[in-house]
Amino acid sequence: MTFPKNFEQEQVLHTGTTTLGIMCVDGVVLATDHRAVAGYYVAHKHTKKIYRLADHVATTIAGVVADAQNLIDYLIAECNLYKLSHLKPIPIKAAATLYAYYLFNRRWFPFLTQTIIGGVDKSGPHIYTLDAVGSLIEEYTVAATGSGTPIALGVLEDAYFEKITIKQAIPIAIHAVRTAIERDIGSGNGIDVVFVDKEKGYNEISDQVIVTELKKIGKEL
């Protein structure tokens, strides 16, 4: 990513995280760690990095927390407004495109975030990734953002297969985040996992399920 000439990168505290998304035949799975860092300082150990935008769509955050929270508030409001205006849920592509336009309009003083948006609409499951200046990419298998991306992607790409289901993808997501936590100092302190499907919409996986899955691979939360 290219920053404006007057943008001082040194003035921004470096952040780290691991967030990921997995495309499934019956929906999407999103997972993140809990750690928020400022350089080498662990600023918070229980940071929420997955947000429900509507019943059928969710997003992950990586980057500067204040920027990400501002963007999420904006997008939640726009999703609600769309439903009130059109009497139907916003399509996933429309939500992602709206997000991208907002980021692009601020490209000369950007929100320092990376985002994954995932959900299910009438056309099926979708996952999109966005960067700080509004680049929008649709992902058809797996996606990851944050400092733990190289580690998490290694696990995801090794384990992913065509026509994977949510039930099959959840253990893979947990394993990928846990592996990133072991090797990336910017990630840690726990795991959050959610899935979005057509029948139940947005659902959070309990800590008990996550602990059980980790025990199967000889790991602890």
Summary of the structure (lengths in Angstrom):
residues: 221
radius of gyration: 16.7
end to end distance: 33.7
largest distance: 50.5
contacts: 766
relative contact order: 0.21
helix: 35%
strand: 30%
